[in-house]
Amino acid sequence: MNISYDLLKMIIKIAEKKSVTAAAVDMNISQPALSRKLNGAEKLLGVALFERNGRGVELTGLGQVFCEHAINIIEQFDSIQNSIGKISGQLSGSLRVVFPDGVGKVLFIPLIRRMAEKHPLVKLSFQAALPDMIPYHLNSNKADIGITANTSPSLVGRRTPIFSEALHLIGPSKSFLQSRTTVALDDVSKLPLLLPMMEGTRKLYNEAFDSIGVSPNVVFEIDSPSAMLDLVKQKEGYAILSFAMVHQLVSENEVTSAVIVDPTIERTLYLATPTNKPQTFLCRAVEREIIDLVSKFSKKAQWRFIPSKSF
């Protein structure tokens, strides 16, 4: 057995998941087949890469060293592929993108279609995450590009602003918001609210309420926009979310929305990259496509596009 590119990625995936079974599901192969490949790799190397326990697997000391080298090799190999693709005019390789839920609801399908049409050899993987968690996905080798917010920890290698947005009050289908386009924050504070616990996002909301000397009437704290919307539709409260998150539901009359004013609650979204990885040509190409799509769908998502000179 040779230590191939695919085998290195397999070992990295097992280390990330800390489970052969979970890694097999992600890689769309059977658990016994993956176990055989791992056993063969350890036999070839003459060392144990993982310790097995009741909860899954953990890297041994030698396994940790091996994985660090494996990650570097994969990055170098992908960089070579990207450079060749640049020269030949055809991009190839794989890239992992992490979005906030609302951004994904607008850009996910258009980006897949755009990349399939223009760069069919590129394999994209997508993950939705809470905005405050996206820097951690980037810096724990779980994503190569992220879209993060100014409410998130600034633990990223590079941030390029791409749009800003004013947040909306979201209510059930037949709420008073049906006849409104805006709602004052003072009125919002008196409603039963569903607010996140995430430190950065919650701080943004609290600062807005503090600025007019009121306290929000919080009935539930929950860090899941999808769960918030389920509760809104069941008339359990109102949520403060981006319009992008609910644009489809609003068009289908499943929820109602209005821009919060006096004051508005605004945030800026950025393209971000990890602190510990070089930016590849493929990364830059995908970022350009994302920026172009943000510009194209800004009206639909009620984003204020921020043109960037660096692209």
C-alpha positions, 0 to 999 in steps of 0.5 A: 500500500502506498501513502496516497493523497486519498489515504492522507485525506482519509486519516485527516478526516478520521482525526477531525471526526474522532470516529471511523464510523463518522468519517466513513459516513462523510466520505461515503464509504463503508465503515469496514472498508475504512477500517481496513484502509486505516489498519493497512496504513498503520501496518505500512507505517509500523506505528499506531496513528490512533488509540481506540476507546469506547467513544471513538478514536484519538490521535496518538503522539505519532499520529498527531505528528503524522497528521500535521505533515499530512495536512501540509502535504495536502495543502501543497498538493492542492496548491500545485493543482491550482497553479496548473489549473491557472496555467491551463485555464481550467481550475481544479481541486476542492474547497470548503466554504462556511456560511451563516444560514441567511447568506447560504439561503441566498447564495448556496444554489447560485454558487453551486450552479456557477461553479459547475458551469464555469469550473466543473473540476472544482469540488465545493463543500458547504457548511452552515454555521452560526456567525460567531463560530465561523472563525473557529471553523476557519482556524480548525481546518474545517473550512477554507473560506468563510463569510463572517460578521463584525459581531464575530471574533476577529480570529481570521487571517484576512477580512474583506467587507462585502455587504452590510444589512439592517436586521428585521423583526420577524413575526408570524404570518398574520402579525401586525407586521403585515401592514408595516415596512418598519418598526421602532426598536422601542416597540420591538422591546415590548414584544415577546422576543426570541434572541440568541445567546451568541456573545457577539450577536447578542451584544449587538442587540443589547447595545441597540436596546441600551442606546434608547434606555430599554430592556428587551422582553426575552421569552426564549434564548436560542442559538438556532435561526431555524428553530427560532423561525419554527417558534415564530410560525407557532406564534411563540414570539418574534425574532430579530434576523436578517431578511436574507434568512427569511426572504423565501418565507416572506414571499410565501406568506409564512412569516412577516417582517419589517426593518427595525429603526430608531435605531437600526441594528446593522452588521457588516459581513466579510469574506474571511480566510484562516490565519494559518493557511496560504491563500490559493488561486482557487480560493481567490477564484471562488471569492470572486464568484461569491462577490459577484453573486452578492452584487447580483442578489443584493436587492433580493436579500436587502444587502448593501453591497460593498465593492472591493478594489482587491478583487 
